[in-house]
Amino acid sequence: MEILYLHGLKGNLTREKREILESYGHVHAPTIFYRDNHKVVNDLKNEYINKDIDFVIGTSIGGFAAFYLANAFQKSALLFNPALVTQSVKQEIPTYKSSKRNLKHVILGAKDDVVDPAETLNFLSNQLKTNTAFTINYRLDLAHRIPVEIFQEEVESFFKHLYF
């Protein structure tokens, strides 16, 4: 399987998290300069459209990009604290719609002081008529950064939802 992982604004994919994802497939994890490029989603779509991506995973602004790329690729996505409502850097918001039913497994941290989980929930409620199945895990033990242990739990949960 081909997994596209999109890091947050100042992040990257750590070795530990890469190893977790690699147990499920081949991982593409591009370095993204969100501040320098306001068309990240469109550029990633063009770069990966022919790579047979099976799943898109993203954190924070990477979760924003993963949300729309999942629609463009008509694939499922795992989104950690996705910055769907407001982003600290300007990004174009694409209008990709998925004609194929896909899953978006959303992880929200109750202690997140960067991405407001209430705003994200409101945004997602407005998406309910789309061709998307949502699972939302509101974690009381989570802030904005994703510890390796929680990352592993949620990746396992995501793949269980897909295959069981």
N, C-alpha and C positions, 0 to 999 in steps of 0.2 A: 504494500500500500504506500501511497505517496501522501505525505503530510506537509502542509505549508504552515509554518509557525511565524507569526508576526509579533515582534517585541514591542514594548511600550516606548514612550518618547525618549527616555534616557537609558533604556534597557538593552539587553541582549539575551540570547538563549544560553544559560549556564550549562556547563558540562553535565551536571547532575540531572537537570531537566531534559537535556538532549538524550541522555541515556534512557530515561523513562520513555520518551517518545519513540526512540529507536526500537524499543521492544514491540512496537506496533507497526513499524514500517520505516521507509526511507524518509528522512527529514530534510526539507528545504527551509532554511532560516536566513533569509537575506538581511543584510544590514540596511536599515532604512533611515534616511535623513528627512524626517517629517518637516523640520523647520525650513529646509531648502526646497521642498517639492510639495506644492499644494494639490497635486494630482496623483498622490501615491496609489490610491485604489485603482484608478484607470491604468497607471503604469504597471502595477503588479498584475492586473488582469491580462494586459497584453504580453507580459513576460511569461506568465504561467499557463496561459490558455491551452497550450498544446502539450503540457507536461502531465496530463492525466492525474491531476490532484484529486485525491479521494476525500480529504478532510482539511478544514482550515481551522487553525487555533490561533487566538490572539489575546493579548493583554493590554488593557487600557486603550490607548489610541490604536494599538494593533488589533484590539477587539473591535473597534469601530471599523477598521479596514476589513477584518475577517467577516464581520456581519454582512457587508455588501459583496465581498468576493464570494461568500457562500451562495448568495443569490445569483451572482454572475455565472458561477461554475455549476449551480444547481446541486450543491453538496451540503453536507452537514457541517456544523461549526461548534466549537467549544470556545466560549468567550469569558475571560476573567475580567471582572470590573470594566466592561467595555464603555468607552467614552462616547456613547451614542448621542447624547444631547448636546454637550459642549465639549470642545477640544481647546487645549491651551495654545495650539497652533492651527492656523486656518487650513482646512481641507475641503476640497470639493466633495459634495454629497451626490453620489451617483443615483440613478433611478433604476437599477437592475431589479427585475422581478423574476422570481423563479416559478416556472410552470410545473416543476417537479416538487413533490412534497419532501421537505428536508427538516432535520432536527437542528435546533439551536439550543444548546445546553449552556445556560448562563449562570455564572457564579458571581454573586454579589457579596461584598464584605460590609457588614453592619458598621464596622469601625472605619470605613473608607472616608478619608477627609479630602480626597482628590476628585473622585467621581461619586456624585451623589446617587446612592442606590435608589432613592425614592423617585428621582427624575428618570432613571433608567427603567424602573418598573412602569412608570407612566408612559414612557416611549413604547415599551413593549406591549402595553395594553392597547395601544393604537395600531399595533401590527397584527392583532389577533385574526383579522379577516384575510390575511395573506395565506399563502399555501405553505405555512410553516408550523411545525410542532415545537412548542417551547417546553423545556424543563428549566426551572429556576431554583437554584439552591442559594438561599439567603443565609449566609454563615455569620453567626454571632461572634465567632473567634477570628474573623478575618478583617484586616485593614486593606490598604491599597496594594502593598507588596504581597506576593504569593510565596509563602514558604514552601520548600521542596516537599514536605510531608503532605500539605494540602494539595499541591499540584498533582502529586502522585494519586491521591485519593480521587480527585476530580477527573483526572484522565481515565482512571479505571472505571469510574462511574459512567463517564461519557461513552466509552466503548461497550459497556454492559447494556446501556440504553439502546445502542445501535444493533446489538446482536442477540439480545435476549428478550 
